[in-house]
C-alpha cells in the first residue's frame, strides 16, 4: 500500500466513522473500486485507534463527569443523570457485542458484497430522512429511558450489515425517540467508544492470529491522520447539524447506492 493510498484511507476512516454514511462500506469498497490491494487488518486497527483517541479527546470533560458519576452509583447505589447515561452506554452496547460474537463470520462471508452495501446504503439513508422529518426533536440524551436505550442498542446491532452506518442507524433511532439532532449525535458518539474498542480489539486479535504484516510507519501515520480528521469531523458535525439537518447525508447515500448498483450489476 503506497503512501497516498494510506493517507486517503485514513482520511476516509476519520470522516466516515462519525458521519452517517458508513465507514465500513467505504473501507471495503475503495480497494474494489480502485483495484488497489486491501489495506490489511493491522492498518484497520491503527485507524480505529486514531478515531478512538479523537472521540475520547473531544468528549473528555463529559466522560470525566459520566465515569465519576457511574463509579459513585456503584458504591452508593445513587443515580444521577450522568450515571444513568453511563449505564445507558453500557447497556446499549450489549446487543452489538452479542451480535458480533454470534454472526461475525456470516457478515464476513455473505454481507460484504457491493450489492448488499448499495441496498443498505439507500434503505437506511431513506430511513434516516424519515426519522429526521418525523422525530419530535424535543429531548436531550439524559431523558432516555431504558426502553429507548435498548432500542438504540438493537438498532446499533443492525449496523453490522456493511452500508448501514453505525452512526446513521443510532442517529435514526435517537431521532425517532424524540431526541434533538445534537442529542442524538452526542449519544451516538458516546456509544462509538465501546464499539470502537470492541471492533479494534477483535481486529487486533485477528491480525495476530493470521500473522498480518505490520508497517509501523504506516500504522502511526494512519492513526494520526484518522484521529485528526475524526476530531474535526465530530466538532463541525455537531456545530452544523441543526443548520444542515440530515438531508445532505441522505442524498449522498442514495447517490452512492445507485452508483454502486450500476457499477457492480
N, C-alpha and C positions, 0 to 999 in steps of 0.2 A: 504494500500500500504506500503510494507516494505521499509527499508532504502535503500537497494541496488537497488530495482526497481526504487525508486525515483531518485537516482544518475544516473542510466542508461538512464532514460527518459530525464533528464536534459542535459546529455551529447549529446544524440541524437538530442534534440532540438537545442542545441548550434552549433552542426556540420551541421545539415541539413537545418537550416533556411537560410543559405547563400551559401551553396553548391548547384549545380543544380541537386539535387536528391530528392527533395520533403520532407519537414519536416512533412507536414500533413499526407502523406502516411505512414511514419514511426511511427508517434504517434498513428495513427489509427490501424496500423497492429500489432504493438508489443503486445498489450494485446490479440489480436486474435490468434497470433502465439504461445504465451506462456501460454495462459489460465488464465492470471492474470486479476485482476479487472481493469476497466478503471481508468485512473489517475484522472479524475474529472475536472470540469471547473475551480475550484479555482487554481489548480496546473497549468493548461494551462495558466491562467492569469499570474502566477508568472514567468514561464519560458519565456513568451513573454516580461515581464518587463526586465528580465535579458538580452535578446538579444537586446532589445531596448537600454538599457544603454550601451551595448557593441558597437553598431554601432554609437551612439552619441559620445561616448568617442573616438573611432578611427578616426572619421571624424570631430572632434571638431574644428580644425582650418579651414577646408574647410567650415563647416557650419557657422562659425562666419562670414566669408567673404560673403558667399551666402546670409545669413539673413540680414547682414548690407546693402549689395547692393540692395536687394529686398525692404527693407524699404525705401531706398533712391529713388528707382524707383517709389514708391507710392507717395512720397512727391514732387519729382521734374520731374516726367514723363520722366526720362532719363534712358536708358537701358545700361547695361554693360554685358559682357559675364557672370558674376556671377549672376546678377539679372535675366537674361534670363534663366539661369539654374534653379534658384529658381522657376520662373514661370513654367518652364517645369516640375519640380517635382510635383507641384500642379495640373497642367492640366492633366498630365499622371495618376494621382491618381483618377480622376473623374470617368473614366469608371469602375474601380473595385469597387469603392464605390457604384455606382448606381446598378451594377450587384449584389453586395452583398445584398443590400436592397431588390431588386426585386426577387431574386432567391435563397436566403439563405436556405429557407425551402425545396425547390426542391433538392438542393445539399445535404442537410442533409438527406433527405428521400430516394433519389434514386441513388446518385452517390458515396456513401461511401463504396460500396462493394469491396471486394478484386479483383474481375474480372475487374471492371472499373479501379481501381488503377493500376492493372497489364498492361492493354492495354494502358492507358495514359502514364505510365512509359516508355514503349517500344516506342510508337509512337513519343512522344515528345523528347525522347532521340535520336532517329534517326534524327529527325528534327534539333536538336542541332548539331549533327555531320555534317549534310548537310550545315547548316549556317556557321559553323566554316571553312569548306572547301571552300565554295563559297564566303564568305564575303571578301571585299577588304581590311579590317583592315588598314585603312589609316587615320581616323579622331578621334579626341577626343570628349568627351561628350559636349564640348562647341560649337561644329559645328552642333549640332542637330537643325533642323528647326521644325516648328510647325507640319508639316505633319508627320515627323518621330516621334516626341514626342507623337502624338495621336496614331500612330501605335503601339508604345511600350505600351501605356496605354491600348489599346484594347487587346494586347497580354497578358498583366498582368491580365486583367479581366478573361481570359481563365483559369488562374491558380486556379480559384475557384473549378475547377474539381480536386479532390484529385488524386495525382500521377503526375500532370502536372509539378509542381515545379514553384513557383513564380520567383525565381532567374533564373531557367533554361529557362523559356519562355521569360523573359525580356533580358537575355543574347542572346538568339536566335534572337530576333527582332533587338537588337542592332548590332549584327554581320552582319545581312542581310542588315542593313542600312549603312554599311561601317565603323563602329566603330572598333577601335582596341580592342583586348580582354580585356586589362586593363580598357579602357574607358567604354566598355560595362558593365564590372563588377562594376566599380565605380558608374555609373548611376543606375544600378540595386540596389546597396546597399543604395544609397540615396533615391531611391523610396521605399525601405523597411521601412523607418522611418514612414511616414504617414500610410502605410498599417499595420504595427505592432500596431500603436496606435489605428487604427480603429478596427482591429481584437481583440486586447486585451480589448478595451473598450466594444465591443459587448459581448465578453465572460464574462466580469465583470458584465454587466447588466443581462445576462442570469443567472449567478451564484447567484446574489442577488434575482432574480425573483423566482428561484426554491429552494432557501434556501440551496445551496450547502454547505456541511460540510467543515470547514476550519481547516487545520492543519498549524498553523502559523510557526512552526519549519520547516515543510516540504516545505512550500512556500518560506521561506527565503533561505533555503539550495538550493532549485531548482533554484531560481533566481540567486544566486551567482554562482552556478556551470554552468548553461546555459550561463550566461554572460561572465565568464572567457573563456569557450570553444569557444563561438561565437567570442570574440575579437581576439583570436589567429587563429581561422579559417579564418577570414577576412584577417588578416595580412599575413598568409602563402599562402592563395589562390591568392591574388593579386601579391605577390612576385614570385610565381612559375608558374603563369598562362601562360606566354609566353613560358616557358620551356616545360611544360607538355601538354598544349592545353586542349581540351575538351574530347579527346578520353577516358581517364580513367573513366570519369563520364558516358560517353555513354555506355561503356562496362558494368559498374556496373548496370546501369539502365536496360539494356537488360537482363542481368543475373537475376536480381531481378524480373523483369517482368515474365520471363519464369518460375522461381521457384514458383512464386505466382500462375500462371496459372496451373501448375502441382499440387500444393498443395491444391488448392481450387476448382478444376474442375474434 
